[in-house]
Amino acid sequence: MGKTGSSLLAKLVLILSFAVVALGSNTVTNLKAFYLVQQWLGSYCNQAGTKCCYPEWGKPSPDFTIDGLWPYSGDGNFAYNCGDDNYDVGRIKFMQDELRKSWPSFTCPQIGRKFWVHEWNKHGTCTKSVLGEIPYFEAALNLKKQANIYQALAKAGITPGNKFYSLKDIKRALARSIGFHPWVRCNHNAQGHSQIWQVTFCADKSGKHLIECPYIPSGRNDCASHIQLPPYY
């Protein structure tokens, strides 16, 4: 091979090397836990400037519903967007009724299955070495049953409405009922009141059993000392 050919080959190898690094930069190389994020859609929908729509199959019963299942790696990062995937939504049709109940979206116009596709493409593709397309959704649904936030709060007398509750009481109620400490995030309604929005519990590397979260991102203590659990949308 001549010098020109050798030079072109070297450049090609270098380009491919960079491509491999780029594609692999977000993969989970040291999976440590899964973070199951649940949200109260009442708090999402009552923010200033936010419009929500009920799903075409009707308004779900009040509940904390799945926002996502995030893989967390030992280097302190949440992997995401780990490459394109040929997502076949038809493969999870058999669990569609349960997904509609436990993993709905109130976005307008209603995006339905696109929400599940988005979550798989953003987070699920990073778990393919541990959970495939179907096990990923099954894991999220099973973990939600283990972390029944709405039920845990109701047992402690914390119910939707305009009343303010102590953030400490909310965390204590969740920890006592579910057995693990939650990561609670808040947002603000149109009146500027702090309200519970997301609650996260963690699972082990298999995605089957709840564990204590190994890491809580800094700068996420965005709740006031007393917060609301607003009416469901």
C-alpha positions, 0 to 999 in steps of 0.5 A: 500500500502506498503512502497515500493509502496508508494515510487514508487508512490511518485517518479512517481508523482514527475517525472510527475510534472517535465514533466508538467513543462518542457512541459509548460515552453515555452507556452504563459501564458500571450500573449501580442502581435504578431510580424509579421516578414517580410524579403527581400530575396534579402538580405538573398540570397546575403550573403557570402556563401549563395545559394538560389533557386527559388521555383518550381512554379517560381520566386515570384514578388519582395516583402517583404515576411513573415518570421514568426509570433511570439507570445510575452508574458508579461514576455518579452519572445518569446515562441517557440517549445511548443510541438509536433503537428500533423500538417496536411498541407493538411488543408491549401491547399486552401490558398497555392497559397497565401502562395507561394506568401507571405510566400515563401522560397528560401532555396536550395534544395527548402523546400516548405511546410516544411517551413510552417510546421517549422514555425507552429511547432516552433511558431504556436503551442504556439498560439493554445489557441488563433489561431488554425492551419488555423487562424494562417496562415490567421492572418499572411497573413492578417497582411502582407496586412496591413503592405505592406513594399515594397509599403511603401518604393516605395512611398518614392522613396526607391527602390531595387538597389545599392543605400544607403538610410538613416536608419532614412528615411526608418523607417520614410517612413514605419511609415508614410505609415503603421502608426506604428513604425517598428523594422528594422534588417540588415545583410551584403552582400558579400561585407560587406555592411549593408542592410535591411533584416527584418522588423517587425510590431506588432499586438494585441492579436487577431492577427487582428490589428497592434499596436505599438510593446511593446518590441524591443529586446536589442542588435538588433540595427545591422544596419549602419546609411546608408543601401542598399535595394539590388536587389531581388534575 
